[in-house]
Amino acid sequence: MPKPVSSPHLVPFDGSFKLRKAPTRPREDPGKEECRARLAAATERLYDLQRRLYADDRYSVLAVFQAMDAAGKDSTIRHVLTGVNPAGCQVYGFKRPSPEEYDHDFLWRTAKRLPERGRIGVFNRSYYESVLVVRVHPEFLDGEKLPKRLVTKRIWDERLESIREHERHLARNGTVVVKFWLNVSQAEQLNRFRDRLGDPAKNWKFSAGDLAERALWPKYMEAYEAALNGTSREWAPWYAIPADDKPYMRMVVAEVLADTLEGLGVDYPPLTAEQKAELEEARRDLGVTLEAADPDGAPADEEREAKDKKEKKKDKKDKKRGDKAKHKDKKRKGDKDKHKDKKRKGEETAGEETAGEEQPAGEERSAGEGDEAAAPPG
């Protein structure tokens, strides 16, 4: 079982986590530029490690994200997994359970979405909703149709115990569970709600129910503290990430996830003697020469990996140059059109002035000509 990644944001395994002491902003802020540079470096590592995870085909990785509304779950998932091959990754979001899901235990709907070996799975909200939202709104238990004798004061402790056992079972069977709680402050959440209301492109993200849930903040914080203390264990650690600073949050999540994969020791599987013989025969048939290792002993496939990365960086640079060129062309065209319009307008104005000054011969009219038609009757 791999060890959790060392981090100042790792939630202890002994139940001593105090939410009020958990920072919502980094204690030492590296600055936006460094955060973005480190995020880019971490996503490059994830690009390579995900391919090795897939080829190795022994482990799967499950990343769980939980947070209050507007903490940045969606954008963090998008930024962190931007370079990962979609064929080796799956993201699921869990909202209000369906009637079918209510007819099963609370772990059933997420168990169906667990990642296969060789893949990265992401849960945007998860089975933890049953010890967070449902704990804050115990009336939601009615929808689960549990026998009344099972709904006792111990139900939340029992559910946390079920989650611990579930995650330990996953760890014993090769699924590496890593969990992120994005810790946003109440003040920052309010700022982001206002931003959503003020920007038409973000209006769809806001719901009137968000304000109702915000009013229950103390109850949610109590539920989160109990959940993190009850389920942060060596086999399924929680990381409480400061979420008021989005660049820092994304960087930390990406680095923890990349370090977690690196700790698995996944790699491309070695070939057996029989497979090597088959490949050698295929090379002879097709006239292919095997690429030699470099003087330092790096295998040919590693050379190709480095080449792929170099080409990927070149593609990004080319795209950036292309975007800049398009922007310049667009601006140049706009300036040209403005010049034409200005010139045309000037010509039209000049024409009007000339027409007013010179009346062509034979077209003089008397003072009253044409005025009758325009004058009101009577």
Secondary structure, 3 states (H helix, E strand, C coil): CCCCCCCCCECCCCCCCCHHHCCCCCCCCCCHHHHHHHHHHHHHHHHHHHHHHHHHCCCEEEEEEEECCCCCHHHHHHHHCCCCCHHHEEEEECCCCCHHHHCCCCCHHHHCCCCCCCCEEEEECCHHHHHCHHHHCHHHHHHHCCCHHHCCCCHHHHHHHHHHHHHHHHHHCCEEEEEEEEECCHHHHHHHHHHHHHCHHHHHHCCHHHHHHHCCHHHHHHHHHHHHHHHCECCECEEEEECCCHHHHHHHHHHHHHHHHHCCCCCCCCCCHHHHHHHHHHHHHHCCCCCCCCCCCCCHHHHHHHHHHHHHHHHHHHHHHHHHHHHHHHHHHHHHHHHHHHHHHHHHHHHHHHHHHCCCCCCCCCCCCCHHHHCCCC
